[in-house]
Amino acid sequence: MTAHTLHSRFIGRMAGSATARMAGPVVAGLLGLGVAAGPMTAAAETWDMPTPYPDTNLHTIVVKQFADDVKAATAGKIQITVHSNGSLIRHPEIKRAVQSGQAQLGEVLISSWANEDPLYGLDSVPFLATDFKSAHKLYEVSKPYLEKKLERQRLKLLYSIPWPPQGLYVKDEIQSVEGLKSQKFRAYNPATTRIAELSGAIPVKIEAAEVAQAFGTGIVTAMITSAATGVDTKAWDFVKVYYDVQAWLPRNMVFVNTEVWKGLDAGTQKAIQDAAAKAEATGWAEWEKKTADLNKTMSDNGMKVLSPSDKLKEGLSTIGKTMTAEWTKAAGADGEAIISAFGK
């Protein structure tokens, strides 16, 4: 389905009750194309939801269950078609696609937009929140600020769930941060770009779906990402060492276009919010349970899963302190308020 078709569907639906009051062939034509006549119509609406990750990834599994729950809770009024693994819209374009109405809702990695606003990079400040409990606290204290930011961009937050703690993948063992100097370091957001810069590595922008090829061809030689991505990409086929440094727990967020949201009746909104709350709780709980299993899967497939040396931990901690200070300054008063609340 093309972006033009999605946009046309969105515009047709936005006409809402005004379209429903029209008579003649225009209405018949819209209904013939399957476009809802208005937010209060009893006819089912099909929403397109682009997501970045494969069907085997827990994020996608949760999204698909969310879609099923929405369909059940709304008695089929809202039916969400999940387009996984960037098959409809590539990850870098998903947020704008939902803002502009090319898709009704979507899922993205929040920190991918940290260059747009520091708030989007909070969960990827290294060594600020390094386990599930502290990461959830950071989410709770920052959530009102995130919701407000998204509202200004015509988006409504539905839910947000984390990835497992981030670890360091390298082709050969290293004993300190100096071991990353001049390595080609996968950068998928501003935080990982900055880590590369502070460690003397060379940042190379690579999406998750391209990781295996990038390592195989020498485009990258090191990266920080979750054990989940390691398992998804069968990292043991192209890199042999994983340091469980637990750098941070980045989060994804699922959001809906605000105009689409406002076009729903209160009962439908509540049904979707309830499904979103369930998805969020499931995502947090399941990732925490799966983290140890992911490390074991990599080890069972021949990867060295190691704890970092004291010197490596010290060097990474120094990078973390620098980046926390930089983030707080960039985020201004809101950043100071969030860090203060997090520290209590």
Salt bridges, closest charged atoms under 4 A:
GLU45 OE1 - ARG13 NE 3.65
ASP48 OD2 - ARG9 NH1 2.66
ASP48 OD1 - HIS83 NE2 2.63
ASP55 OD1 - LYS64 NZ 3.11
ASP69 OD2 - LYS278 NZ 3.07
GLU93 OE1 - ARG90 NH1 3.30
GLU107 OE2 - HIS59 ND1 3.42
GLU116 OE2 - LYS95 NZ 2.84
ASP117 OD2 - LYS149 NZ 2.74
ASP123 OD2 - ARG251 NH1 3.88
GLU140 OE2 - HIS136 NE2 3.86
GLU173 OE2 - LYS304 NZ 2.90
GLU197 OE1 - ARG194 NH1 3.30
GLU207 OE1 - HIS91 ND1 3.40
GLU207 OE2 - LYS205 NZ 3.98
ASP265 OD2 - LYS77 NZ 2.53
ASP274 OD2 - LYS270 NZ 2.81
GLU286 OE2 - LYS289 NZ 2.99
ASP300 OD2 - LYS296 NZ 2.78
ASP310 OD1 - LYS313 NZ 3.81
GLU326 OE2 - ARG194 NH2 2.64
